[in-house]
């Protein structure tokens, strides 16, 4: 019985990790799209040197 409990916990942790990787990839993709659109619009060049745009 103990092996099934351990296997269940492992699968829950594995599923949570995969879910987090999916979210991270989604955020990276959105950030790249936002940066590409800013670059296309020329708004990225409006920043002063040393200014951080969030």
C-alpha positions as CSV (number, residue, x, y, z in Angstrom):
1,X,0.0,0.0,0.0
2,X,2.9,2.4,0.8
3,X,4.3,2.2,-2.7
4,X,1.0,3.4,-4.2
5,X,1.0,6.4,-1.8
6,X,4.5,7.3,-2.8
7,X,3.7,6.9,-6.5
8,X,0.6,9.1,-6.1
9,X,2.6,11.8,-4.4
10,X,5.3,11.6,-7.1
11,X,2.7,11.9,-9.9
12,X,1.1,15.0,-8.2
13,X,4.5,16.6,-7.9
14,X,5.4,15.8,-11.5
15,X,2.0,17.2,-12.7
16,X,2.6,20.4,-10.7
17,X,6.1,20.8,-12.2
18,X,4.8,20.3,-15.7
19,X,2.1,22.8,-15.1
20,X,4.7,25.4,-13.9
21,X,6.8,24.8,-17.0
22,X,3.8,25.4,-19.2
23,X,3.1,28.7,-17.3
24,X,6.8,29.8,-17.6
25,X,6.9,29.1,-21.3
26,X,3.6,31.0,-21.8
27,X,5.0,34.1,-20.0
28,X,8.2,34.0,-22.0
29,X,6.2,33.8,-25.2
30,X,4.1,36.7,-24.2
31,X,7.1,38.8,-23.2
32,X,8.8,38.1,-26.6
33,X,5.7,39.1,-28.5
34,X,5.4,42.3,-26.4
35,X,9.0,43.1,-27.1
36,X,8.6,42.4,-30.8
37,X,5.6,44.7,-31.0
38,X,7.4,47.5,-29.1
39,X,10.4,47.2,-31.4
40,X,8.1,47.3,-34.4
41,X,6.3,50.4,-33.1
42,X,9.6,52.1,-32.2
43,X,8.6,52.7,-28.6
44,X,11.7,50.8,-27.3
45,X,14.0,53.5,-28.7
46,X,12.1,56.2,-26.8
47,X,13.7,55.1,-23.5
48,X,16.5,57.2,-22.1
49,X,19.9,55.5,-21.7
50,X,20.0,53.6,-18.4
51,X,16.2,53.7,-18.1
52,X,14.6,50.3,-17.4
53,X,11.3,49.7,-19.2
54,X,9.1,47.1,-17.5
